[in-house]
Amino acid sequence: MRTMAPARKTTTITSIPSQRSPRWNIIATQPNGNFMPHHHTTKDNISVIDRRTMQAVGQTLLNVIYGQPFNY
């Protein structure tokens, strides 16, 4: 699990085990630990994900694809 801490929130990126392909869950929380207001609403979409978080997910994905072979 990798945690990034932008100025106003904490973003946790977790790996979700899957039989077919790896998956990641991006969850942003407020400083008090509560979920962000958009969590699990119609406003919970890619536009609310911080650019730095997307870069961390992309880098992680590239490291997994090129550095860790999958065991299917």
TORFIMAR-113314 format. One record per atom (N, C-alpha, C): residue number from 0; residue in three letters; atom name; x, y, z. Coordinates in steps of 0.02 Angstrom, whole numbers, plus 50000, padded with zeros to 5 digits. Atoms other than C-alpha are relative to their C-alpha. Example, Ala and Ser with C-alpha at 12.3 -4.5 7.8 and 13.67 -1.06 7.14 Angstrom:
<nodes>
+------+------+------+-------+-------+-------+
! resi ! resn ! name !  east ! north !    up !
+------+------+------+-------+-------+-------+
!    0 !  ALA !    N ! 50045 ! 49941 ! 50000 !
!    0 !  ALA !   CA ! 50615 ! 49775 ! 50390 !
!    0 !  ALA !    C ! 50045 ! 50060 ! 50000 !
!    1 !  SER !    N ! 49958 ! 49941 ! 49997 !
!    1 !  SER !   CA ! 50684 ! 49947 ! 50357 !
!    1 !  SER !    C ! 49961 ! 50055 ! 50037 !
+------+------+------+-------+-------+-------+
</nodes>
This chain:
<nodes>
+------+------+------+-------+-------+-------+
! resi ! resn ! name !  east ! north !    up !
+------+------+------+-------+-------+-------+
!    0 !  MET !    N ! 50042 ! 49941 ! 50000 !
!    0 !  MET !   CA ! 50000 ! 50000 ! 50000 !
!    0 !  MET !    C ! 50045 ! 50062 ! 50000 !
!    1 !  ARG !    N ! 49962 ! 49938 ! 50005 !
!    1 !  ARG !   CA ! 50066 ! 50172 ! 49953 !
!    1 !  ARG !    C ! 49953 ! 50057 ! 50020 !
!    2 !  THR !    N ! 50041 ! 49943 ! 49980 !
!    2 !  THR !   CA ! 50002 ! 50332 ! 50035 !
!    2 !  THR !    C ! 50034 ! 50064 ! 49978 !
!    3 !  MET !    N ! 49975 ! 49934 ! 50020 !
!    3 !  MET !   CA ! 50021 ! 50505 ! 49960 !
!    3 !  MET !    C ! 49961 ! 50052 ! 50041 !
!    4 !  ALA !    N ! 50032 ! 49951 ! 49958 !
!    4 !  ALA !   CA ! 49982 ! 50660 ! 50062 !
!    4 !  ALA !    C ! 50002 ! 50069 ! 49969 !
!    5 !  PRO !    N ! 50005 ! 49932 ! 50024 !
!    5 !  PRO !   CA ! 49931 ! 50813 ! 49962 !
!    5 !  PRO !    C ! 49981 ! 50046 ! 50058 !
!    6 !  ALA !    N ! 50009 ! 49951 ! 49947 !
!    6 !  ALA !   CA ! 49904 ! 50972 ! 50063 !
!    6 !  ALA !    C ! 49936 ! 49990 ! 50041 !
!    7 !  ARG !    N ! 50063 ! 50001 ! 49963 !
!    7 !  ARG !   CA ! 49721 ! 50946 ! 50110 !
!    7 !  ARG !    C ! 49971 ! 49931 ! 50013 !
!    8 !  LYS !    N ! 50029 ! 50066 ! 49992 !
!    8 !  LYS !   CA ! 49692 ! 50759 ! 50103 !
!    8 !  LYS !    C ! 50053 ! 49947 ! 49997 !
!    9 !  THR !    N ! 49957 ! 50058 ! 50007 !
!    9 !  THR !   CA ! 49770 ! 50587 ! 50111 !
!    9 !  THR !    C ! 49969 ! 49954 ! 49948 !
!   10 !  THR !    N ! 50024 ! 50046 ! 50050 !
!   10 !  THR !   CA ! 49755 ! 50470 ! 49965 !
!   10 !  THR !    C ! 50035 ! 49933 ! 50010 !
!   11 !  THR !    N ! 49974 ! 50068 ! 49991 !
!   11 !  THR !   CA ! 49776 ! 50283 ! 49990 !
!   11 !  THR !    C ! 49987 ! 49961 ! 49937 !
!   12 !  ILE !    N ! 50006 ! 50042 ! 50059 !
!   12 !  ILE !   CA ! 49809 ! 50170 ! 49843 !
!   12 !  ILE !    C ! 50012 ! 49928 ! 50023 !
!   13 !  THR !    N ! 49993 ! 50069 ! 49979 !
!   13 !  THR !   CA ! 49779 ! 49986 ! 49879 !
!   13 !  THR !    C ! 49992 ! 49953 ! 49941 !
!   14 !  SER !    N ! 50005 ! 50052 ! 50051 !
!   14 !  SER !   CA ! 49802 ! 49833 ! 49772 !
!   14 !  SER !    C ! 49942 ! 49954 ! 50019 !
!   15 !  ILE !    N ! 50057 ! 50044 ! 49989 !
!   15 !  ILE !   CA ! 49646 ! 49725 ! 49752 !
!   15 !  ILE !    C ! 50015 ! 49934 ! 49965 !
!   16 !  PRO !    N ! 49985 ! 50064 ! 50032 !
!   16 !  PRO !   CA ! 49683 ! 49540 ! 49722 !
!   16 !  PRO !    C ! 49945 ! 49980 ! 49951 !
!   17 !  SER !    N ! 50047 ! 50021 ! 50050 !
!   17 !  SER !   CA ! 49600 ! 49470 ! 49567 !
!   17 !  SER !    C ! 50027 ! 49938 ! 49965 !
!   18 !  GLN !    N ! 49977 ! 50059 ! 50035 !
!   18 !  GLN !   CA ! 49606 ! 49306 ! 49474 !
!   18 !  GLN !    C ! 50021 ! 50016 ! 49929 !
!   19 !  ARG !    N ! 49986 ! 49984 ! 50070 !
!   19 !  ARG !   CA ! 49615 ! 49392 ! 49304 !
!   19 !  ARG !    C ! 50053 ! 50053 ! 49990 !
!   20 !  SER !    N ! 49952 ! 49947 ! 50008 !
!   20 !  SER !   CA ! 49713 ! 49553 ! 49322 !
!   20 !  SER !    C ! 50005 ! 50041 ! 50064 !
!   21 !  PRO !    N ! 49994 ! 49958 ! 49940 !
!   21 !  PRO !   CA ! 49781 ! 49668 ! 49457 !
!   21 !  PRO !    C ! 49956 ! 50061 ! 49996 !
!   22 !  ARG !    N ! 50043 ! 49941 ! 49997 !
!   22 !  ARG !   CA ! 49671 ! 49812 ! 49513 !
!   22 !  ARG !    C ! 50022 ! 50043 ! 50058 !
!   23 !  TRP !    N ! 49983 ! 49954 ! 49947 !
!   23 !  TRP !   CA ! 49696 ! 49966 ! 49619 !
!   23 !  TRP !    C ! 49939 ! 50041 ! 50019 !
!   24 !  ASN !    N ! 50054 ! 49960 ! 49973 !
!   24 !  ASN !   CA ! 49577 ! 50064 ! 49728 !
!   24 !  ASN !    C ! 50031 ! 50064 ! 50026 !
!   25 !  ILE !    N ! 49975 ! 49935 ! 49978 !
!   25 !  ILE !   CA ! 49607 ! 50251 ! 49754 !
!   25 !  ILE !    C ! 49948 ! 50030 ! 50045 !
!   26 !  ILE !    N ! 50048 ! 49973 ! 49951 !
!   26 !  ILE !   CA ! 49525 ! 50319 ! 49911 !
!   26 !  ILE !    C ! 50031 ! 50062 ! 50032 !
!   27 !  ALA !    N ! 49977 ! 49937 ! 49969 !
!   27 !  ALA !   CA ! 49545 ! 50500 ! 49966 !
!   27 !  ALA !    C ! 49961 ! 50012 ! 50064 !
!   28 !  THR !    N ! 50033 ! 49984 ! 49937 !
!   28 !  THR !   CA ! 49509 ! 50548 ! 50146 !
!   28 !  THR !    C ! 50018 ! 50071 ! 50022 !
!   29 !  GLN !    N ! 49989 ! 49934 ! 49972 !
!   29 !  GLN !   CA ! 49493 ! 50713 ! 50235 !
!   29 !  GLN !    C ! 50050 ! 49994 ! 50058 !
!   30 !  PRO !    N ! 49952 ! 50003 ! 49945 !
!   30 !  PRO !   CA ! 49620 ! 50761 ! 50370 !
!   30 !  PRO !    C ! 49972 ! 49967 ! 50064 !
!   31 !  ASN !    N ! 50029 ! 50031 ! 49941 !
!   31 !  ASN !   CA ! 49496 ! 50701 ! 50503 !
!   31 !  ASN !    C ! 49987 ! 49926 ! 49992 !
!   32 !  GLY !    N ! 50009 ! 50071 ! 50012 !
!   32 !  GLY !   CA ! 49492 ! 50528 ! 50424 !
!   32 !  GLY !    C ! 49936 ! 49981 ! 49964 !
!   33 !  ASN !    N ! 50062 ! 50014 ! 50035 !
!   33 !  ASN !   CA ! 49319 ! 50541 ! 50347 !
!   33 !  ASN !    C ! 50012 ! 49998 ! 49924 !
!   34 !  PHE !    N ! 49996 ! 50001 ! 50072 !
!   34 !  PHE !   CA ! 49291 ! 50502 ! 50164 !
!   34 !  PHE !    C ! 49984 ! 50069 ! 49972 !
!   35 !  MET !    N ! 50016 ! 49937 ! 50034 !
!   35 !  MET !   CA ! 49283 ! 50648 ! 50042 !
!   35 !  MET !    C ! 49926 ! 50001 ! 49984 !
!   36 !  PRO !    N ! 50072 ! 49995 ! 50012 !
!   36 !  PRO !   CA ! 49106 ! 50714 ! 50008 !
!   36 !  PRO !    C ! 49976 ! 49965 ! 49936 !
!   37 !  HIS !    N ! 50020 ! 50032 ! 50063 !
!   37 !  HIS !   CA ! 49106 ! 50641 ! 49832 !
!   37 !  HIS !    C ! 50003 ! 49924 ! 50002 !
!   38 !  HIS !    N ! 49988 ! 50073 ! 49996 !
!   38 !  HIS !   CA ! 49148 ! 50463 ! 49892 !
!   38 !  HIS !    C ! 49934 ! 49962 ! 49991 !
!   39 !  HIS !    N ! 50058 ! 50043 ! 50016 !
!   39 !  HIS !   CA ! 49024 ! 50336 ! 49818 !
!   39 !  HIS !    C ! 49938 ! 50040 ! 49981 !
!   40 !  THR !    N ! 50056 ! 49962 ! 50028 !
!   40 !  THR !   CA ! 48915 ! 50470 ! 49736 !
!   40 !  THR !    C ! 50011 ! 50005 ! 49925 !
!   41 !  THR !    N ! 49992 ! 49991 ! 50073 !
!   41 !  THR !   CA ! 48887 ! 50516 ! 49554 !
!   41 !  THR !    C ! 50057 ! 50047 ! 49984 !
!   42 !  LYS !    N ! 49943 ! 49955 ! 50011 !
!   42 !  LYS !   CA ! 49026 ! 50645 ! 49576 !
!   42 !  LYS !    C ! 50067 ! 49966 ! 50012 !
!   43 !  ASP !    N ! 49939 ! 50039 ! 49988 !
!   43 !  ASP !   CA ! 49152 ! 50508 ! 49618 !
!   43 !  ASP !    C ! 50025 ! 49972 ! 49934 !
!   44 !  ASN !    N ! 49975 ! 50019 ! 50066 !
!   44 !  ASN !   CA ! 49243 ! 50501 ! 49451 !
!   44 !  ASN !    C ! 50072 ! 50023 ! 49993 !
!   45 !  ILE !    N ! 49929 ! 49987 ! 50010 !
!   45 !  ILE !   CA ! 49415 ! 50523 ! 49377 !
!   45 !  ILE !    C ! 50019 ! 50074 ! 50007 !
!   46 !  SER !    N ! 49984 ! 49928 ! 49996 !
!   46 !  SER !   CA ! 49402 ! 50714 ! 49378 !
!   46 !  SER !    C ! 50018 ! 50023 ! 50070 !
!   47 !  VAL !    N ! 49985 ! 49979 ! 49931 !
!   47 !  VAL !   CA ! 49417 ! 50719 ! 49568 !
!   47 !  VAL !    C ! 50066 ! 49971 ! 50026 !
!   48 !  ILE !    N ! 49937 ! 50031 ! 49979 !
!   48 !  ILE !   CA ! 49580 ! 50619 ! 49573 !
!   48 !  ILE !    C ! 50058 ! 50048 ! 49984 !
!   49 !  ASP !    N ! 49943 ! 49954 ! 50007 !
!   49 !  ASP !   CA ! 49735 ! 50727 ! 49599 !
!   49 !  ASP !    C ! 50049 ! 49973 ! 49948 !
!   50 !  ARG !    N ! 49953 ! 50018 ! 50053 !
!   50 !  ARG !   CA ! 49860 ! 50726 ! 49455 !
!   50 !  ARG !    C ! 50059 ! 49961 ! 50028 !
!   51 !  ARG !    N ! 49943 ! 50035 ! 49970 !
!   51 !  ARG !   CA ! 50000 ! 50671 ! 49573 !
!   51 !  ARG !    C ! 49981 ! 49928 ! 50018 !
!   52 !  THR !    N ! 50023 ! 50067 ! 49984 !
!   52 !  THR !   CA ! 49896 ! 50522 ! 49628 !
!   52 !  THR !    C ! 49997 ! 49958 ! 49937 !
!   53 !  MET !    N ! 50003 ! 50037 ! 50063 !
!   53 !  MET !   CA ! 49865 ! 50471 ! 49447 !
!   53 !  MET !    C ! 50070 ! 49982 ! 49977 !
!   54 !  GLN !    N ! 49931 ! 50015 ! 50019 !
!   54 !  GLN !   CA ! 50052 ! 50483 ! 49415 !
!   54 !  GLN !    C ! 50027 ! 49942 ! 50042 !
!   55 !  ALA !    N ! 49977 ! 50055 ! 49957 !
!   55 !  ALA !   CA ! 50087 ! 50370 ! 49565 !
!   55 !  ALA !    C ! 49969 ! 49934 ! 49979 !
!   56 !  VAL !    N ! 50032 ! 50061 ! 50023 !
!   56 !  VAL !   CA ! 49960 ! 50243 ! 49503 !
!   56 !  VAL !    C ! 50032 ! 49977 ! 49934 !
!   57 !  GLY !    N ! 49968 ! 50017 ! 50064 !
!   57 !  GLY !   CA ! 50035 ! 50250 ! 49328 !
!   57 !  GLY !    C ! 50069 ! 49970 ! 50009 !
!   58 !  GLN !    N ! 49932 ! 50025 ! 49987 !
!   58 !  GLN !   CA ! 50212 ! 50226 ! 49393 !
!   58 !  GLN !    C ! 49997 ! 49930 ! 50032 !
!   59 !  THR !    N ! 50008 ! 50065 ! 49968 !
!   59 !  THR !   CA ! 50155 ! 50082 ! 49503 !
!   59 !  THR !    C ! 49981 ! 49947 ! 49949 !
!   60 !  LEU !    N ! 50022 ! 50046 ! 50052 !
!   60 !  LEU !   CA ! 50066 ! 50001 ! 49356 !
!   60 !  LEU !    C ! 50058 ! 49981 ! 49954 !
!   61 !  LEU !    N ! 49943 ! 50014 ! 50043 !
!   61 !  LEU !   CA ! 50220 ! 50017 ! 49246 !
!   61 !  LEU !    C ! 50051 ! 49955 ! 50034 !
!   62 !  ASN !    N ! 49954 ! 50043 ! 49962 !
!   62 !  ASN !   CA ! 50329 ! 49942 ! 49383 !
!   62 !  ASN !    C ! 49975 ! 49929 ! 50004 !
!   63 !  VAL !    N ! 50029 ! 50067 ! 49996 !
!   63 !  VAL !   CA ! 50210 ! 49795 ! 49400 !
!   63 !  VAL !    C ! 50005 ! 49966 ! 49932 !
!   64 !  ILE !    N ! 50000 ! 50030 ! 50066 !
!   64 !  ILE !   CA ! 50195 ! 49766 ! 49212 !
!   64 !  ILE !    C ! 50071 ! 49980 ! 49978 !
!   65 !  TYR !    N ! 49933 ! 50013 ! 50025 !
!   65 !  TYR !   CA ! 50381 ! 49777 ! 49175 !
!   65 !  TYR !    C ! 50047 ! 49968 ! 50052 !
!   66 !  GLY !    N ! 49955 ! 50025 ! 49949 !
!   66 !  GLY !   CA ! 50454 ! 49721 ! 49341 !
!   66 !  GLY !    C ! 49978 ! 49938 ! 50036 !
!   67 !  GLN !    N ! 50025 ! 50058 ! 49963 !
!   67 !  GLN !   CA ! 50342 ! 49585 ! 49411 !
!   67 !  GLN !    C ! 49955 ! 49959 ! 49954 !
!   68 !  PRO !    N ! 50042 ! 50041 ! 50044 !
!   68 !  PRO !   CA ! 50280 ! 49446 ! 49297 !
!   68 !  PRO !    C ! 49938 ! 49974 ! 50036 !
!   69 !  PHE !    N ! 50062 ! 50025 ! 49971 !
!   69 !  PHE !   CA ! 50101 ! 49391 ! 49326 !
!   69 !  PHE !    C ! 50000 ! 49923 ! 49999 !
!   70 !  ASN !    N ! 50007 ! 50072 ! 49996 !
!   70 !  ASN !   CA ! 50066 ! 49213 ! 49378 !
!   70 !  ASN !    C ! 49927 ! 49981 ! 49989 !
!   71 !  TYR !    N ! 50070 ! 50017 ! 50016 !
!   71 !  TYR !   CA ! 49906 ! 49168 ! 49288 !
!   71 !  TYR !    C ! 49991 ! 49926 ! 50002 !
+------+------+------+-------+-------+-------+
</nodes>
